Amino acid sequence: MTRSFSEAPQLFDPDDIPNPAPIGKGRVPSYMADHRKRLRERFREGGADALPDYEMLELVLFRAIPRQDVKPLARRLIDTFGDFNRVLSASPQSLAQIKGVGETVITELKVVEAAAHRLARARVIHKPALSSWDALVDYCHTVMAHRATEQFRILYLDRKNVLIADEAQAKGTVDHVPVYPREVVKRALELNASALILVHNHPSGDPTPSESDISMTHQIDTAAQALGVTVHDHLIIGKSRELSFRAEGLL
């Protein structure tokens, strides 16, 4: 695919060049450079809370499209996907359908998403899961709350309830994900795990469990108990809240 000039990768930010080229091809217009500078200053002084979603997205897009006004594209992405998080979580295929989005923009968005996931994961992996429950729930929300399709993850714990592995077991559609209890327990044995926490998301945003969610959880729990593996909980992640099977008396 031929890249447009506006999306060519840059080794540095053109806004920060001390002696920019004469006005014409290759130079950022002064009004645009001033806007970018002000936006960066607001972010440095007030953090993410000082900026609405579309302006946070502009900051990300500055790197991908250094010589164009990215505000219209930022607003277009927010209008299409709903908010900053959902833009980052959108699939490359969905992003590519938006006018003005090319390979460089998609890569930039996916790098930011991956960085957020890695940071959240670092706070929970190889740490006691039950005593850092809030961080664990935050991690699950970061990774799963804004997905457009269902995903089923297993958190594997050792005898001291330290999180030793976090794996996506299956991906599905907007309202269904296939899960095989035998495969879940088999993987626990391979990892020498003593306990599990099941996690999946509801793209609708409502974490209320379905009958199939409840049935599948009981099947996994029965299979796990037979082999001496404990299922601590099953979390359903919604857009703004989660549901715990243990807290609801469903497990």
PyMOL commands that set and color helices and strands:
alter all, ss='L'
color gray80, all
select helices_A, chain A and resi 5-7+14-16+30-46+48-50+53-64+71-81+84-89+92-95+103-122+130-144+181-190+211-226
alter helices_A, ss='H'
color red, helices_A
select strands_A, chain A and resi 151-157+163-171+195-201+230-237+242-244
alter strands_A, ss='S'
color yellow, strands_A
deselect
rebuild
show_as cartoon
